[in-house]
Amino acid sequence: MSNYVIKMPDIGEGIAQVELVAWHVQPGDTVTEDQVLADVMTDKATVEIPSPVAGTVTSLGGEVGQQMPVGSELIRLEVEGAGNVQRDAPAARPAAPPTTAAAPAAAPARPSVSQPARETQPSIEREPAPVAAPQRERRLPPEATRAPGDKPIASPAVRRRAWELGIELQYVHGSGPAGRIRQDDLDVYLAARGQPATTRASTAYAQRDEEEAVPVIGLRRKIAQKMQEAKRRIPHFTYVEECDVTELETLRAKLNERHAGQRPKLTLLPFIARALVLAVRDFPQMNARYDDEAGVVTRFGAVHLGIATQTEPGLMVPVLQHAETLDLWSCATELTRVADAARSGKASREQLAGSTITITSLGPLGGIVTTPVINHPEVAIVGINRIVPRPVIRDGAVVARQMMNLSCSFDHRVVDGMHAAQFVQAIRALLETPAMLFVEP
């Protein structure tokens, strides 16, 4: 047996360091060739790091949330045959435990992970200190709190149910890996006190003092940095205009009915995208990026449309390449494809880069007015608010119309207020007379 060190690979694009966002293995685990070991995040996407060899994990090179330079030690394995580093001294290897049915196939090679902890905890979320390992193996007394700084580990669902039942998790024994508290542990805790699991304790107004520190890591950290950079660098201003989309909604419904089962279902977004493509022909300064350090605005003929997409980890902006070449149905297909790739975590760096202008929408939760943040280094973002029926005066009569607000933000360094208003009015005119979306000048 020998040691094999896997280093942080060069992911490309001149990236010098990445953030470690997830481990898929722990010390003592057996891995196979091409098995994913960890997820790391660049400025643009999450990348999976596979193992080039098979072996047993002996140590991890970093913690989740840590910035790791390219070329640093990511993980160390014990492998059959020749490794790529000098073997640790024999004294570093712990004594083998007595053989039992539950004993693992290979003992860890570093003393920081003890064999008993491996037997009782097949999946360890964090490496315990040597003095803490025996405490995790014994069952905590029902009324005893954990050691100072040893916060209870539980999922959001367990925490919510504990709150509803008036249970302080500090007093609950966790039977899961690393002492994680499960739903069954709450039932055991209640049964020991003669309370049925379905009964909510009368503590709706009880004082609550618990705190939870949530590290800002991974995609959440990238979003925070991106928003801070955008607001620090860009003097935003937002222009809001209402738009009557009654005729557009009628057309959309008729097209979906006519082509049901034959073509993709049309949402509002393909129409907005087409209107934006046509509008930037007359306002090319909106489809641009501003390099404020070089003092250069680059205008683009191609419309690479960023689509702000909410995913489980956070907001991502996949890119619809060359939106100017797509008809309504092709646009609908591509919108679905890039959004699904982002939500499933399969979007590549290329799919998350290169946008020239962005659309953002919260769908039915879109509110009346928003003030969207520009996707730096772009200079404009088009925000869509929800459609609601409103009373409107037409030909002297009050009628109900389907109304929607457009909330668009601009970089005031390179976009004047008058031009921003004209740009939004051009989009509005196209949406209120949807036949113009299909008329070439």
C-alpha positions in Angstrom: 0.0 0.0 0.0 1.2 3.5 -0.7 0.0 7.1 -0.5 -1.5 9.1 -3.4 -2.1 12.8 -3.2 -4.7 14.5 -5.5 -4.0 18.1 -5.9 -6.5 20.9 -6.8 -6.6 20.8 -10.6 -6.2 23.8 -12.9 -9.8 24.4 -14.0 -8.8 26.9 -16.6 -9.7 30.5 -17.5 -6.7 31.7 -15.5 -8.3 30.8 -12.1 -5.7 30.8 -9.3 -8.0 29.6 -6.5 -11.4 28.1 -6.0 -13.8 27.7 -3.1 -14.4 24.2 -1.6 -18.2 24.0 -1.3 -18.9 20.3 -0.6 -17.2 17.0 0.2 -18.6 13.7 -1.1 -16.3 11.5 0.8 -14.8 11.4 4.3 -11.7 9.8 5.8 -12.0 6.0 5.8 -14.2 5.9 2.7 -13.3 3.7 -0.2 -13.4 5.5 -3.5 -13.4 4.2 -7.1 -11.8 5.7 -10.2 -13.8 8.7 -11.5 -15.9 8.9 -8.4 -16.7 12.5 -7.5 -14.7 13.6 -4.4 -15.6 17.2 -4.0 -17.4 20.2 -5.5 -15.5 23.5 -5.9 -16.8 26.8 -7.1 -15.1 29.3 -9.5 -16.4 32.8 -10.2 -18.9 31.3 -12.7 -19.9 27.7 -11.9 -19.6 24.7 -9.6 -17.2 22.0 -10.8 -17.0 18.4 -9.7 -13.6 17.0 -8.9 -13.3 13.2 -9.7 -10.7 10.8 -8.4 -8.1 9.6 -11.0 -7.4 6.4 -9.0 -9.2 4.0 -6.6 -8.2 3.8 -2.9 -9.1 4.7 0.7 -9.4 8.3 1.9 -6.9 9.0 4.6 -7.2 12.8 4.9 -8.9 15.8 3.5 -7.0 18.9 2.4 -9.5 21.6 3.4 -12.8 22.5 4.9 -16.1 23.5 3.2 -16.0 27.3 2.6 -12.2 27.4 2.4 -10.4 29.1 -0.6 -7.9 26.6 -2.0 -5.1 27.6 -4.5 -4.7 25.5 -7.6 -2.0 22.9 -7.0 -2.7 22.6 -3.3 -3.4 19.2 -1.7 -7.1 18.4 -2.1 -7.2 14.8 -0.7 -4.9 12.0 0.2 -5.6 8.3 -0.6 -4.1 5.0 0.3 -3.8 3.0 -2.9 -2.6 -0.4 -4.1 0.7 -0.4 -5.8 2.9 2.7 -6.3 1.7 6.1 -5.1 2.9 9.5 -6.0 4.3 10.6 -2.6 6.5 9.1 0.1 4.6 6.9 2.5 3.9 8.1 6.1 6.0 6.7 8.9 4.8 3.4 10.2 4.2 4.9 13.7 1.5 7.1 12.2 -0.7 4.1 11.5 -3.2 3.3 14.4 -3.4 -0.2 15.8 -6.0 -2.4 14.1 -9.1 -3.0 16.1 -10.5 -6.5 16.9 -12.1 -8.1 13.9 -15.9 -7.8 13.9 -18.6 -8.1 11.3 -18.9 -4.3 11.2 -15.2 -3.6 10.8 -14.3 -1.6 7.7 -12.2 -3.2 4.9 -9.3 -0.7 5.3 -8.2 1.2 8.4 -7.5 5.0 7.9 -3.9 5.8 7.6 -3.8 9.0 9.7 -4.2 9.1 13.4 -6.6 12.1 13.3 -9.5 9.8 12.5 -10.0 7.1 15.1 -11.3 3.6 14.2 -14.1 3.6 16.8 -15.5 6.8 15.4 -15.5 5.2 12.0 -17.4 2.1 13.2 -20.2 4.1 14.9 -20.4 6.9 12.4 -20.2 5.7 8.8 -20.8 9.3 7.5 -19.0 12.0 9.5 -19.9 15.6 8.6 -16.9 17.1 10.4 -13.8 15.5 12.0 -14.2 15.6 15.8 -11.4 16.5 18.1 -9.7 13.5 19.7 -11.1 14.3 23.2 -14.6 14.7 21.9 -14.9 11.3 20.2 -15.8 9.3 23.3 -18.5 11.9 24.2 -20.2 11.4 20.9 -20.3 7.6 21.4 -22.1 7.7 24.7 -25.8 8.6 25.0 -26.4 12.0 26.5 -28.7 12.1 29.6 -32.2 13.4 28.7 -31.8 16.6 30.7 -28.1 17.3 30.0 -27.0 20.0 27.7 -24.2 19.6 25.2 -20.7 20.8 25.8 -20.2 24.5 25.3 -20.0 25.4 21.7 -21.3 21.9 20.6 -24.5 23.0 18.9 -27.2 20.4 18.0 -27.1 19.2 14.4 -30.5 18.9 12.8 -32.2 19.5 9.4 -34.5 22.5 8.9 -37.6 20.2 9.0 -36.5 18.8 12.4 -35.8 22.3 13.7 -39.2 23.5 12.5 -41.1 20.6 14.2 -39.1 21.1 17.4 -40.1 24.7 17.4 -43.8 23.8 16.9 -43.6 21.3 19.8 -41.7 23.7 22.1 -38.6 21.4 22.3 -35.2 22.8 22.9 -32.8 20.8 20.7 -30.0 21.3 23.2 -31.7 18.7 25.5 -32.4 16.1 22.8 -30.1 13.2 22.1 -29.2 12.7 18.5 -29.0 9.2 17.2 -27.9 10.1 13.7 -24.3 10.4 12.3 -22.2 12.9 14.3 -25.0 13.2 16.8 -27.5 14.5 14.2 -31.1 14.8 15.7 -33.7 13.0 13.7 -37.5 13.0 13.8 -37.5 9.8 15.8 -35.4 11.4 18.4 -38.1 14.1 18.9 -40.6 11.3 19.4 -38.4 9.6 22.0 -37.9 12.8 23.8 -41.7 13.5 23.9 -42.5 9.9 25.0 -40.1 10.2 27.9 -42.1 13.1 29.2 -45.5 11.6 28.6 -46.4 13.9 25.7 -47.9 12.5 22.5 -45.8 13.3 19.4 -48.8 15.1 17.8 -49.5 17.4 20.7 -48.1 20.9 20.4 -46.8 22.3 23.6 -48.4 25.5 24.8 -45.3 27.6 24.2 -46.4 29.8 21.4 -45.3 32.8 23.4 -42.3 31.3 25.2 -39.1 33.2 25.2 -36.7 31.8 22.7 -32.9 32.4 22.9 -31.4 30.0 20.4 -29.1 31.3 17.7 -27.9 29.7 14.4 -24.8 30.8 12.6 -25.2 30.2 8.8 -21.8 30.4 6.9 -22.1 32.4 3.7 -20.2 30.0 1.3 -20.4 28.6 -2.1 -23.0 30.1 -4.5 -24.4 32.3 -1.7 -21.0 33.9 -1.2 -20.6 34.5 -5.0 -24.0 36.1 -5.1 -23.1 38.4 -2.2 -19.8 39.4 -3.9 -21.5 40.0 -7.2 -24.3 42.2 -5.8 -21.8 44.1 -3.7 -19.6 44.7 -6.7 -22.5 45.8 -8.8 -23.9 48.3 -6.3 -20.4 49.6 -5.4 -19.4 50.3 -9.0 -22.7 51.1 -10.7 -24.8 54.2 -10.0 -28.2 52.6 -10.6 -31.4 54.3 -11.6 -34.7 52.5 -12.2 -37.5 53.5 -14.7 -40.9 52.0 -14.3 -43.7 51.9 -16.9 -47.0 50.1 -17.0 -47.9 48.1 -20.0 -51.2 46.8 -21.3 -50.6 43.2 -22.3 -54.3 42.2 -22.9 -53.8 41.7 -26.6 -50.5 39.9 -26.0 -52.1 37.5 -23.6 -54.9 36.8 -26.0 -52.4 36.1 -28.8 -50.4 33.9 -26.5 -53.4 31.8 -25.5 -54.5 31.4 -29.1 -51.0 30.2 -30.2 -50.8 27.7 -27.4 -54.2 26.4 -28.2 -53.5 26.1 -31.9 -50.1 24.4 -31.5 -50.9 22.3 -28.3 -48.9 19.1 -28.3 -46.9 20.1 -31.4 -44.8 23.1 -30.2 -43.5 24.2 -26.8 -46.0 26.1 -24.6 -45.3 29.8 -24.8 -44.9 31.8 -21.6 -44.6 35.6 -21.5 -40.8 35.4 -21.6 -40.3 34.6 -25.3 -42.4 37.7 -26.2 -40.4 39.9 -23.9 -37.1 38.5 -25.3 -38.3 39.2 -28.8 -39.4 42.7 -27.9 -36.0 43.4 -26.3 -34.1 42.1 -29.3 -36.0 44.5 -31.6 -35.7 47.4 -29.2 -31.9 47.2 -28.9 -31.5 47.7 -32.6 -32.5 51.3 -32.1 -30.8 51.6 -28.7 -27.5 49.6 -29.0 -26.1 51.3 -25.9 -28.3 49.1 -23.8 -26.9 45.9 -25.1 -23.4 46.6 -23.9 -20.8 46.1 -21.2 -18.8 48.9 -19.5 -15.2 48.4 -18.5 -15.0 51.2 -16.0 -11.2 50.6 -15.4 -10.4 51.0 -19.1 -13.1 53.6 -19.6 -14.6 51.6 -22.6 -18.2 50.7 -23.4 -18.4 47.7 -25.7 -21.6 47.4 -27.7 -22.7 44.1 -29.1 -24.6 43.2 -32.3 -25.4 39.7 -30.8 -27.9 39.7 -28.0 -26.7 37.2 -25.4 -29.6 37.3 -23.1 -29.1 36.6 -19.4 -32.1 35.0 -17.7 -32.1 35.5 -13.9 -33.1 32.1 -12.5 -33.9 31.1 -8.9 -32.3 27.8 -8.0 -32.2 26.0 -4.7 -28.6 27.2 -3.8 -29.4 30.8 -5.0 -29.8 33.1 -7.9 -28.0 32.2 -11.2 -28.0 33.8 -14.6 -27.8 31.3 -17.5 -27.3 32.8 -20.9 -29.5 32.5 -24.0 -26.9 32.8 -26.7 -27.8 34.8 -29.9 -31.4 35.5 -28.9 -31.7 37.6 -32.1 -31.7 34.4 -34.2 -34.6 32.7 -32.3 -38.3 32.7 -33.1 -40.9 32.4 -30.3 -40.9 28.6 -30.1 -37.1 28.2 -30.4 -36.8 30.9 -27.7 -39.2 29.0 -25.5 -37.2 25.8 -25.9 -33.9 27.4 -25.2 -35.3 29.3 -22.2 -36.5 26.0 -20.7 -33.2 24.2 -21.5 -30.9 26.8 -19.9 -33.2 27.3 -16.8 -33.3 23.5 -16.2 -29.6 23.3 -16.5 -29.1 26.0 -13.9 -31.7 24.5 -11.5 -30.2 21.0 -11.8 -26.7 22.3 -11.2 -25.6 21.0 -14.6 -25.0 24.4 -16.2 -21.4 24.8 -17.6 -19.2 27.8 -17.1 -19.9 28.7 -20.8 -23.7 28.7 -20.1 -23.3 31.1 -17.2 -21.0 33.6 -18.9 -21.1 36.1 -21.7 -24.5 37.8 -21.3 -24.9 41.3 -22.7 -28.2 42.3 -21.2 -30.4 40.5 -18.6 -34.1 39.8 -18.0 -35.3 39.2 -14.4 -38.8 38.1 -13.4 -40.4 36.7 -10.3 -43.4 35.4 -12.2 -46.7 35.6 -10.3 -44.7 36.9 -7.3 -43.3 39.8 -9.3 -44.9 42.5 -7.3 -46.0 45.9 -8.6 -42.6 47.6 -8.8 -39.0 46.3 -8.3 -35.6 47.8 -8.5 -33.5 45.1 -10.1 -29.7 45.1 -9.6 -27.7 45.3 -12.9 -25.7 42.2 -13.8 -22.2 43.8 -13.7 -20.5 44.6 -16.1 -23.7 45.0 -18.2 -25.4 48.4 -18.3 -29.1 47.5 -18.3 -31.6 45.0 -16.9 -35.2 44.5 -17.8 -37.5 43.6 -14.9 -40.9 42.0 -15.3 -43.7 42.4 -12.7 -46.8 40.3 -12.4 -49.8 40.7 -14.7 -53.0 41.9 -12.8 -56.4 43.1 -14.1 -56.8 46.8 -13.5 -59.4 49.4 -14.4 -58.3 51.4 -17.4 -60.1 54.2 -19.2 -60.4 53.5 -23.0 -62.6 55.6 -25.3 -64.1 57.3 -22.3 -65.2 54.1 -20.6 -63.7 52.2 -17.6 -62.7 48.7 -18.7 -60.7 45.9 -17.2 -57.4 45.3 -18.8 -54.4 43.0 -18.2 -51.7 45.3 -17.0 -48.1 44.7 -16.2 -45.3 47.0 -15.0 -41.8 47.0 -16.5 -39.1 47.9 -13.9 -35.8 48.4 -15.6 -32.5 49.6 -14.1 -29.7 51.3 -16.0 -26.1 52.4 -15.4 -26.3 56.2 -15.2 -22.6 56.5 -16.1 -23.3 55.5 -19.7 -27.1 55.6 -20.1 -29.0 58.8 -19.9 -32.5 59.0 -18.4 -34.1 60.1 -21.6 -32.6 57.2 -23.6 -33.6 54.7 -20.9 -37.2 56.0 -21.0 -37.3 55.8 -24.8 -35.9 52.2 -24.7 -38.6 51.1 -22.2 -41.3 52.8 -24.3 -40.1 51.0 -27.4 -40.5 47.6 -25.5 -43.9 48.7 -24.3 -45.1 49.6 -27.8 -44.1 46.2 -29.1 -45.8 44.4 -26.3 -49.0 46.4 -26.6 -49.2 45.8 -30.3 -47.8 42.2 -30.5 -48.2 42.0 -34.3 -45.2 44.3 -34.5 -43.1 41.6 -33.0 -43.4 39.7 -36.3 -42.9 42.7 -38.7 -39.5 43.3 -40.0 -38.6 47.0 -40.8 
